[in-house]
Amino acid sequence: MKVLIIDDDADIRFVAAMSLRAGGAIDVVEASGGLEGVDKAREAQPDVILLDMMMPLMDGAQTIAALRMQRETATTPVIFLTAKTTVAEIKGMKDLGAAGVLIKPFDPRTLAADVLALLR
């Protein structure tokens, strides 16, 4: 499985990538923002995208909209990885077409299993 992590926080990307790669069955691609993420998604064709909601220049809502406009990523599952935790915020992310929402700080020991569970 290939996962694209789009997050402006290098530490979050590092921990998420490390925890996803730990089992050996997940290939990880990283992007530091929405614009880069849309390009990398088109090139890498990931099986799932972990997307931060709060990023400069192009936030998560704008990024998922751009991903849906590309033929290559129109149906790629997107899971928001975010610090936004209110019921209304989570509902809003799901209304944008997210396959699910994982809350930061996430548990690195269970991240891969959490992603797989949301994809089922």
Residue pairs with C-beta under 8 A, 6 or more apart in sequence:
1 25
1 26
1 27
1 47
1 48
2 26
2 27
2 28
2 29
2 44
2 45
2 46
2 47
2 48
3 20
3 26
3 27
3 28
3 29
3 46
3 47
3 48
3 49
3 50
3 115
4 28
4 29
4 30
4 31
4 37
4 40
4 41
4 44
4 46
4 48
4 49
4 50
5 12
5 13
5 16
5 17
5 20
5 28
5 29
5 30
5 31
5 49
5 50
5 81
6 30
6 31
6 33
6 34
6 36
6 37
6 40
6 41
6 49
6 50
6 51
6 52
6 55
6 63
7 13
7 16
7 31
7 32
7 50
7 51
7 52
7 55
7 81
8 32
8 33
8 52
8 55
8 56
9 52
10 32
12 52
12 81
12 104
13 30
13 32
15 108
16 28
16 50
16 81
16 106
16 108
16 111
17 28
17 30
18 108
19 108
19 109
19 111
19 112
20 26
20 28
20 111
20 112
20 115
21 27
21 28
22 112
23 112
26 112
29 40
29 44
29 46
30 40
31 37
31 39
31 40
31 41
33 55
33 56
33 57
33 58
34 55
34 57
34 58
34 59
34 60
34 62
34 63
34 66
35 57
35 58
37 49
37 51
37 63
37 67
38 58
38 63
38 66
38 67
38 70
38 73
41 49
41 67
41 70
41 72
41 73
41 76
42 70
42 72
42 73
45 72
45 73
45 76
46 76
47 76
47 77
48 76
48 77
48 78
48 79
48 99
48 115
48 119
49 67
49 73
49 76
49 77
49 78
49 79
50 79
50 80
50 81
50 102
50 115
51 60
51 63
51 64
51 78
51 79
51 80
51 81
51 98
52 60
52 80
52 81
52 82
53 59
53 60
53 61
53 80
53 82
53 83
53 84
53 93
54 60
54 82
54 83
54 84
55 63
58 66
60 80
60 82
60 93
60 96
61 96
64 78
64 96
64 97
64 98
65 96
67 73
67 74
67 76
67 78
68 74
68 97
77 99
77 118
77 119
78 97
78 98
78 99
79 98
79 99
79 100
79 101
79 102
79 115
79 118
80 93
80 98
80 100
80 101
80 102
81 102
81 104
81 106
82 89
82 93
82 101
82 102
82 103
82 104
83 103
83 104
84 90
84 93
85 103
90 101
93 101
94 100
94 101
99 118
99 119
100 118
102 111
102 114
102 115
102 118
106 114
107 114
